């Protein structure tokens, strides 16, 4: 691995700003890292090296000035349901129009305005909802921690590219957990901002009442820096221990987490308590009804989006996506309205649970990553998701790595914050991240160790 | 032919799929009914 590729976003940004790191050298180091490892990991659908080199050369003209924008010279890549001008957006589907995008997605526009450099498009699951299949236009992304294990869904390439040190920042989308799943499974950090906090224009929708775009990086501090640049807000620093509400019932009672997950969560709770963090039990709506409300909303809205093509050319959709999209056809207005009523109730209960704490904490998943070729285990992994809650209610949620499973794959915890307080949530995330004994940002996927 | 309600499939404009993707329609119908029950707490 090249040493420059391992730099965190904040370190690279500061080194570029101080004149220690040449933006073009940095881009070249990342392109070399991609050349070496992506044939095995397959995180990218498209690497736009020439555009990135040209942008880095332009950065050089302004290098070493004192008024640089906040992400000056920082390369990033996006999930391939987000537009980059001049490049096709594939959504990993044969059903999608892949004409080059006429303009950048709003979130890409903001990153470029902040000085960042687009490097390419990343693998996803078909339309953010299918499962990887042999007939997909591009091969499925692999987990850098173990190439036969799933990298999570559906922003799979976003998580894998960060774990593989291909880029310091990726942008994913999260309608039912699609940022936090690959964040956990690749040992990186993913923020699902609150609903409406970042513009979704130029990202292909899945279920518009829950769709969000959000930043993913290797540390909570890096994600905070990216979110600050995206929203033109200031990062928040926390020095005192937070007060955290434990949503243990979600992984202890509503579903029974595996021994791996339970051990990592219990260790995290012990670590935080030992550092002066107040941890109190809180309860929210039952997992079964939260998940049903979320999936009903998602299926109804996704069917409405794809209805015409489903009627005319169903053969264009992948075998796992087709029945999922068709599910919305058999749900009626009563189902949808009941789901919306439950969403409002769940949001109110979550607000109430957050009244006297800084954030809520639960697991990201009740199960650790499994093998990609084990269909039964993949189904179980999907069923064990604890991510839909924040999509249903629209609250911001942060996935942080917290330890390794017995098979050596990352597992993590999830922090849920108050609406409109992403930076406060990220500040708690940085405080927590620094105090977990089961995880260190220095931990590398075995594939990357010892190669220099 | 899909086993899910043929009248409903017709009304939804999915008759063509009933011939060519019957298994997918039946799977989708079963999934929808499961979600409806889960939402009702059943």
Interface residues (C-beta under 8 A of the other chain):
Chain A: X286 X288 X289 X291 X292 X293 X295 X296 X299 X307 X310 X311 X314 X315 X322 X323 X324 X325 X326 X327 X328 X329 X330 X331 X335 X338 X339 X342
Chain B: X4 X8 X12 X13 X14 X16 X17 X20 X21 X23 X24 X25 X27 X28 X29 X31 X32 X33 X35 X36 X38 X39 X41
